[in-house]
Amino acid sequence: MLILDDDQSILEMMKEVLSYSNYSVVTTQSSEEFFHIIKRDPPDILLVDYLLNGINGGEVCQRIKSLHTTKKVPVIIVSAYASQHDFISLYGCDDTISKPFGLDELLEKVEQCFNNKHQESFKD
């Protein structure tokens, strides 16, 4: 799993919670580094903050979904600004998490995307 957020405290909190739940988690505050990591080793799930420096999470999601190697990787956008329907219809993300969020919600959304991805891989 790869998480992109420009807030170090949020990155640390999400990494700790998800790692404790046995997920392998890599984090970055840089969208440039984010795309380098994806090219080297596409993760199972991506968590992307909506408000980033220089690019928004929706644009990141669109770019991920447009690439052949990453179009099936689930993307969860984390935001306090727009409705879930807007993100899913405009950017093609797989789910959203509204800020502020509870740790149970974070784990539930990640688990749901993880399970959906593996169910899809059995269909292919």
Protein Blocks (a to p, Z undefined) as FASTA:
>chain_A
ZZddfbfklmmmmmmmmmmnopacdddfbfklmmmmmmmmccfbdcddfbdghiafklmm
mmmmmpmklmmpccddddfkbcfklmmmmnopabdcdddddfklmmmmmmmmmmmmmmmm
mmZZ
